[in-house]
Amino acid sequence: MTRVLPYPFLSLFLLAMWLLLNQSVSPGHIVLGSLIGVVGSLAISTLQVPTARVRRPLALFRLAVIVLTDIIRSNIAVAKIVLTPGRKANSGFLTVQLDLRNEYALAILSCMLTSTPGTVWVNFDSAKGELLLHVLDLVDEQVWVDLIKNRYERLLMEIFE
């Protein structure tokens, strides 16, 4: 069963999405959706995705609360910059030296930083461990470096490494 259907929940999800998108449960759509589900499941199994291991789930919850709070604060700060007449932002790039090496933790960090208004993950040099970040209102680089290192990276390392 695992060779034919390596990810059964993915297959069921693809079948359900196919039926929802076509708004039909006719036998033809069920057969075609099932075929798409099996092929999709087999295609994903060829990627050989490494498994992630969350070592501290409570730290993951803490991180989610911190990121949500930071996103709300950042929305307010960006709104002030955009809506205040005559206010100019000091945008710029900064480089942060990361100790984080786990692929999942880096992916989560990139999503967190990019989803926060006013910041964009530009590049990560895995050989040097350097993150290039663009910030809309860059007043003090050290504040951003401390925020990423102490607030995000430390928790991500606690969760994944």
C-alpha positions in Angstrom: 0.0 0.0 0.0 2.8 2.5 0.8 4.4 1.9 -2.7 1.1 2.6 -4.5 -0.1 5.3 -2.2 2.8 6.8 -0.2 0.8 9.8 1.1 -2.8 8.7 1.4 -4.0 12.0 3.0 -2.5 14.0 0.2 -4.3 11.7 -2.3 -7.6 12.2 -0.5 -7.0 16.0 -0.4 -6.2 16.2 -4.1 -9.3 14.1 -4.9 -11.4 16.4 -2.7 -10.0 19.5 -4.2 -10.6 18.2 -7.7 -14.2 17.4 -6.9 -14.7 20.8 -5.3 -13.1 22.7 -8.2 -15.2 20.9 -10.7 -18.3 21.1 -8.6 -19.2 17.6 -9.6 -19.2 14.1 -8.0 -19.8 12.3 -11.3 -18.0 8.9 -11.7 -15.7 10.4 -14.4 -14.6 13.1 -12.0 -14.1 10.7 -9.2 -11.9 8.5 -11.3 -9.9 11.4 -12.7 -9.5 13.0 -9.3 -8.4 9.6 -7.8 -5.8 9.3 -10.6 -4.6 12.9 -9.9 -4.4 12.0 -6.2 -2.3 8.8 -6.8 0.0 10.5 -9.3 0.4 13.5 -7.0 1.3 11.3 -4.1 3.8 9.4 -6.2 5.3 12.6 -7.4 5.8 13.9 -3.9 7.4 10.6 -2.8 10.1 11.1 -5.4 11.2 14.3 -3.7 12.5 12.5 -0.7 11.7 15.2 1.7 13.7 14.9 4.9 11.7 14.6 8.1 11.7 17.4 10.6 11.8 16.8 14.3 10.3 19.4 16.6 12.1 19.1 19.9 10.1 21.6 21.9 6.5 22.2 20.8 5.8 24.7 23.5 8.6 26.9 22.2 7.0 26.7 18.8 3.8 28.1 20.3 5.8 30.9 22.1 7.4 31.7 18.7 4.1 31.9 17.0 2.8 34.4 19.6 5.9 36.5 19.3 5.7 36.6 15.5 2.0 37.4 15.5 2.7 40.3 17.9 5.6 41.5 15.8 3.5 41.4 12.6 0.8 43.5 14.3 3.4 46.0 15.5 5.0 46.1 12.1 1.7 46.7 10.4 1.1 49.7 12.6 4.6 51.1 12.0 4.4 50.7 8.3 0.9 52.3 8.2 2.4 55.3 10.1 5.2 55.6 7.6 2.8 55.3 4.6 0.0 57.5 5.9 2.0 60.3 7.5 2.5 63.1 5.0 6.1 64.1 4.5 7.5 61.2 6.5 10.4 59.5 4.7 11.5 56.0 5.5 15.2 55.1 5.9 15.2 51.9 3.9 18.3 49.8 3.6 19.9 46.4 3.5 21.6 44.7 6.4 23.5 41.5 6.8 22.9 39.2 9.8 25.3 36.3 10.7 23.1 33.3 11.5 24.1 30.2 13.4 21.0 28.4 12.3 21.6 25.6 9.8 18.4 23.5 9.9 16.5 23.8 6.6 13.1 23.8 8.2 14.1 26.5 10.7 15.6 28.6 8.0 12.4 28.3 5.9 10.3 29.3 8.9 12.6 32.2 9.6 12.3 33.4 6.0 8.5 33.2 6.1 8.4 35.1 9.4 10.6 37.9 8.2 9.0 38.2 4.8 5.4 38.1 6.2 6.3 40.9 8.6 5.5 44.2 6.8 8.6 46.3 6.2 11.1 43.5 5.9 12.0 41.2 3.1 14.4 38.2 3.1 16.6 38.9 0.2 19.3 36.2 0.2 20.9 33.6 2.4 24.5 32.5 1.8 24.6 29.0 3.3 28.4 28.7 3.0 28.9 31.8 5.2 25.6 31.7 7.1 24.8 35.3 6.1 21.3 36.6 5.7 20.7 39.6 3.6 17.6 41.5 4.7 15.9 44.6 3.4 14.2 46.8 6.0 11.8 49.6 5.2 12.7 51.8 8.1 16.3 50.9 9.1 17.3 53.3 11.9 19.7 51.1 13.8 21.1 47.9 12.3 22.1 46.5 15.7 18.5 46.5 16.9 17.5 44.4 13.9 20.4 42.0 14.3 19.6 41.6 18.0 15.9 41.1 17.2 16.6 38.3 14.7 19.4 36.6 16.7 17.8 36.8 20.2 14.1 36.8 19.4 13.8 34.4 16.4 16.9 32.4 15.8 17.4 31.4 19.5 13.8 30.0 19.6 14.1 28.3 16.3 17.4 26.6 17.3 15.6 25.5 20.5 12.8 24.0 18.5 14.7 22.3 15.7 18.3 21.7 16.7 
